[in-house]
Amino acid sequence: MTLSPSWAFSGQAVDGVGDAHLTPGIHYRVLVGPLLGLPVLPLAVSRTSLGQEAKGYTRRDVVWVDSRRRILTPPFTVAPDNPVTAYFPAGHVCCWASVEGRSESGPAGLLVEGVVATPYGDAPVARRGAAPYHVYASHLERVVVSGKGVVSGLAWLPADVVTGTDKFRTAPLPTRSGARYAGPDDGMDQGLGRVKTGAPQRYGMHEYPAATDPFSCPYADPAKEYDRVKALIPEPEKSLDRLVNDLSAPQWLLSATEAVVDENGDTLGGSERPLLIDLYQGAVDPGIARWLGFLDVDDLAPPLGTVMAYLVEGLFAPDWAALAQARLDPGPEVHDGAAAVHAIAQRAPELAQYADRVGQMDTRPFVRLHMILAVTAGHPLDPPGALELAAPVPGGWLPTTAPNAERELVIGLDRLVPAAGLASAMAQPAGGTLAERNPELPPERRLLLTARDGTTSGLLAERGVGEQDGTWQLSQADWFGRWSKAERTDFSGADRPRPPRPVFTLTVRPPALTTPPQAGPLAGTLRVEVSVPPVSGLPAGGRLLQSLKLVVGGVQTVHPITAAETMVVEVPGPALAPTATGVVTVTALWTDSAGADSDPAEPKQATFHDPRPPERVTVVPTLAYTARPDATGRARATLRWTPGPGQAAYRVFVADESTLGGKLADVAAGVVAAGDAGQAPAAAQAATLLAALRAAPDAPARGAVWDANRHLLPRRWWRQLTAEPVLRPASGQAVFTHDVSGSLTVLTLFRIVSVSPASVEADFRTSPLLPRAVPNLLVPPMPSVEVEPLADAARLTLTVPVGPTPAARYRIRRATATTETTLMPVVAEGVLPAVPFTVVDTGLKPWLRYHWRAEVQGPPAPGGGPAGEWSAASPAVAANIMPPGPPAAVTDVTVTAEAAGARVRFRHPGPLTGGATAGYVVDVYRALPGEALRLFTTLPGHPRPADGWFDVPDPGGATGTLYRVVVTDPIGRASQPSDPQEVP
């Protein structure tokens, strides 16, 4: 027989004396770890009396350590800020302890707590705040003394000294024998018998919220407890049956799939429910614990102060693999189940009958465990203390259907006892009547609640709380069914969610037009379609919608909610002038039944376009010409026009005379193409138009005929050039270009149709028609030139051969250094009279060789079209220009004597420029006294001196020296010598 570790098999006993709920007697509670599984056969309970305060069995060897880690020796004083802990010797299990001491007067007397360690920290499982300071449980690990008083010692009871116990009773599971369990056939009856025997004397505080303490609860009939538990056990009974008989997995891994449903009963999915954990969780209810055999009462009434010891022994088939993985050792393995049963039967003979059945089970090896539950008669442990409540925290609104609103509140709980069952009641508004919050099951009875997390602290979530403020009352029960006093806290109300933002669409309907269209401002209609959210689509906690506030262009209107899925509201749009555009901004808000508005919907804009057509394009319809054909043979037609009112864009159409003429000819002949019916002109109209075109003398006249009859030419005869309309320019004229064949000899006709901002076109038939022609006439023949030089001019004779294009104008180019046409400037041009034609080129300079070339131009295109083309330049002709005779003699010859000789000065009437020759020379002859004339010096004729005087100094000129001057031109012709002049 092995003393169980606390995690596997533990428990506690308490005397019910003086408790409001427990029946008289000693109540003992058993706790079994999930990895251990259910007992293989009924638990065996034996008992013995250890006498007054277990004297003769106790020890006193403990170590006292205060909160400051100082080791103390009794006697010592305990202060409120310095609790003291007693540590037991290692390797021993304490099941009962008595602290010897006294409390000092005042509210802070001594408090003794028996403590065990848990994964969440130390937890007090036994508490006593009055003498005698006895605390007890199967596995006390430490004893903590707090408060204010003096401690003089401690006596403690080792569990291993309790051996000689007497047969008392067994605790079978409420089921029959199965694959994992051997027990009596009346296990169910015995379980319900335990329920009735241990039934509480009063209803629990979770069923009577008006009760503020346990003694305020009304008395209960034991039969009521029997009925309550019997109504609860069908589901646990099924779980127990499967746990006993299903060998597919260890007991703690067996589970059942439960359907998850919403508030309407619709299945949302499934949830796995571990059967064993669920069964143990249900045992928080003392009635279920009694039914299972984990809680029972001994009606023995020992003398006051007597310590009773209960030895509880069980045989289990644990999940050894899971224990090894968790590094837990419950005790030595037992492979002979039958022998183990016979050993247990020494204290419970009735169990011997199950030895063979256990020995044949496939669930071995087993483990045989026991524990000691000691209790002091007449000195029960303190009942649960009042809970310490934190401020409730809102947890959000729950998914309910409006107008209902429920929210979740979460409250933090402190000073919880182990496996506490909770009673919850609320009043809304605060100060109102408290109502139970524990689930009702079975009818008119309530289930206990449990907290989440922690050991001595945890959280409780309450759903279904209304929007008002309120009072929350909570109390706790320990695993025996003893209740604490009620504790209350208030919580604030919550604002319910505002309605959702509306979702809407906008549709613009233009105003109806008459024929002809109205002239004044017109207003269209704005259709607003708002999706009405279904009640199920409103926010959790929200109220029902009452009305829609629609804001159009800053003006708000209110519209009651309708039952339709979509609300439709129509409002007039802005009054617009012809072709004008207006923009309206729209938003909306829902208003709920309490008058709360939603956030405004995302604003949307609706654009209204007046549907009336814009004014026609105004453009002069006379014939114009394209640019001259380029090197690729294409000629560019450029259309320009000034935008008018209401015109946002333009569409351009094109046709040529050949195409339109062919269609008119078909119509005149009675042939109407498919689609032309009702649109093409009548046959007579077509014939008349063709006759007018044939009678037109030239292209401008034909263009005028087409424009005058443009209303007869349907749109389908024209090709649209603008896949996307030409947008109105921000400023200036609108421009559109289109390339046509440069060889066209017929007119190309364009139509410009204005488009409003609403994409409404002006009337096509009355839109302007613009004729365009290609200036592709042939150039005139190349002329020829003859030249006759004159003294300072040249007589040019121009001759032009006869060709298809007559010459209308001429121009003559002249140059001295080149015959390249583009480098020769034009020196004469004008209208060409009859040929041959003579023109005199004047202002020529002598001694230069001049070159001439001539070009002639054809006449301009009809109707003010571009000027004709210029012909190729004629072959170059040349002539030299020179004076007809020798140069003139010099004038004003003067000779003056100077100190150093003589000086000769003279002038010449001409420029003496030599042009392209070597130039003029001026020879000065001198005759010294008694000598003949000889050449004295030669001067260049150009450049002429700045003042016009030639100045010749002669250092050797003496009195009586004669001088004469002669000018010679570039070809050697000499002027008359000047008169002789003598040095005075």
Secondary structure as UniProt FT lines:
FT   STRAND          2..3
FT   TURN            6..8
FT   STRAND          9..15
FT   TURN            17..18
FT   STRAND          26..32
FT   TURN            34..36
FT   STRAND          43..52
FT   TURN            53..57
FT   STRAND          63..66
FT   TURN            67..68
FT   STRAND          71..72
FT   STRAND          76..79
FT   TURN            80..81
FT   STRAND          84..87
FT   TURN            90..91
FT   STRAND          94..103
FT   STRAND          111..118
FT   TURN            119..120
FT   STRAND          121..128
FT   STRAND          133..140
FT   STRAND          142..146
FT   STRAND          149..158
FT   HELIX           159..161
FT   STRAND          166..171
FT   TURN            185..186
FT   HELIX           187..197
FT   TURN            205..207
FT   TURN            209..210
FT   HELIX           214..216
FT   HELIX           222..232
FT   HELIX           234..245
FT   HELIX           251..253
FT   STRAND          255..261
FT   TURN            263..264
FT   STRAND          267..274
FT   HELIX           275..282
FT   TURN            283..284
FT   HELIX           286..292
FT   STRAND          295..298
FT   TURN            304..305
FT   STRAND          306..316
FT   HELIX           320..325
FT   TURN            326..327
FT   HELIX           337..344
FT   TURN            345..347
FT   HELIX           349..354
FT   HELIX           355..359
FT   TURN            362..363
FT   STRAND          366..376
FT   TURN            377..378
FT   STRAND          388..389
FT   STRAND          393..397
FT   TURN            402..403
FT   STRAND          407..414
FT   TURN            418..419
FT   STRAND          421..427
FT   TURN            430..431
FT   STRAND          435..436
FT   TURN            443..444
FT   STRAND          457..465
FT   STRAND          470..477
FT   TURN            479..480
FT   STRAND          487..491
FT   STRAND          504..509
FT   STRAND          522..531
FT   HELIX           535..537
FT   TURN            540..541
FT   STRAND          545..552
FT   TURN            553..554
FT   STRAND          555..560
FT   STRAND          566..576
FT   TURN            578..579
FT   STRAND          581..592
FT   TURN            593..594
FT   STRAND          604..609
FT   STRAND          624..625
FT   TURN            631..632
FT   STRAND          634..641
FT   TURN            645..646
FT   STRAND          649..656
FT   HELIX           657..668
FT   TURN            669..670
FT   TURN            674..675
FT   TURN            677..679
FT   HELIX           683..695
FT   HELIX           699..708
FT   HELIX           710..712
FT   HELIX           715..717
FT   STRAND          719..720
FT   STRAND          726..727
FT   STRAND          734..741
FT   TURN            742..743
FT   STRAND          748..755
FT   TURN            757..758
FT   TURN            764..766
FT   STRAND          769..773
FT   STRAND          784..789
FT   STRAND          794..799
FT   STRAND          809..815
FT   HELIX           821..823
FT   STRAND          826..831
FT   STRAND          837..841
FT   TURN            846..847
FT   STRAND          848..857
FT   TURN            862..864
FT   STRAND          877..881
FT   STRAND          891..898
FT   TURN            899..900
FT   STRAND          901..907
FT   TURN            915..916
FT   STRAND          921..927
FT   TURN            929..930
FT   STRAND          934..940
FT   TURN            946..947
FT   STRAND          950..954
FT   TURN            955..956
FT   TURN            959..960
FT   STRAND          962..968
FT   TURN            970..971
FT   STRAND          981..982
//
